[in-house]
């Protein structure tokens, strides 16, 4: 008579068949006896039983697919996608404790290099588990924690975990309200971490202090290639954040992608950015959408595009460039620029 465990696992799919057990890459390379690695489904079931945690059928289904990929010989480049906004299957959003089980599951797994748990309910509890995972899992290069109700305390523990991390390349924190406090911890982290290449902190309620801190740190950090600082909480009319980010672009010759959506940039701020772009030779993607730039700012940008041969994509959506600004840009692109690949302009 089959055990309950096997019955539950098999019930997730009528097509589920046993897969071959993958072997440890290190054991094969050493020529020794290969050590079997249990299937993720079985390991997840056992961990849930151990912790008296509810077994989530959709997680079992996802782990089944990963087990099958590993069974076919795919031993690297696997991303475990447990996104809470999937429309392809009935899902129940992952909580912080559910995520703790997944982190234990992945702690010693050499095949999974990416983890996507966006749009779930991890909260600061899940952030603590994510921090522990970063400290123990040395194959993880991509982590997506977007929109998970993570606050300043959760942001702090994740940022501190990255002080010693040497493998993570891309972290997405979009929509988690880590606020100015959490932003300051991430800025401090960039003074120490030398492996992270893309950091997404859009819509995180960053404050002026943390935005300036990022601008200051990036004059020295040579590793970060992409940074999203969309929609900070800014006060005042001096465009101070734009001034500091403009100064950073004069010094930083490694940043490739910068997102400054909803920074309340006006023509004066755009001129600051354009002055920096005369000197910058690395930035290829600039997002200044949803700001207050009018035709005068477009004139400054058009003048830069006469000589700048690095920029490939500029997002100007939801600004007020007006007909005169659009014409000035189009004339410049037609006669003086051959390197820009996309100019995004959309306004309702």
Buried (B, 14 or more C-beta within 10 A) or exposed (E): EEEEBEEBBBEBEEEBEEBEBBBBBEBEEEEEEBEEBBBBBBBBBEBBEEEEBEBBBBBBBBBBBBBBBBBEEEBEEBBBBBBBEBEEEEBBBBBBBBBBBBBBBBEEBBBBBBBBBBBBBBBBBBBBBBBBBBBBBEBBBBBBBBBBBBBBBBBBBBBBBBBEBEEBBBBBBBBBBBBBBBBBBBBBBBEEBEEBBBBBBBBBBBBBBBBBBBBBBBEEBEBBBBBBBBBBBBEEEEBBBBBBBBBBBBBBEEBBBBBBBBBBBBBBBBBBBBBBBEEBEEBBBBBBBBBBBBBBBBBBBBBBBEEBEEBBBBBBBBBBBBEEBBBBBEEBBEEEBEEBEEBEBEEE
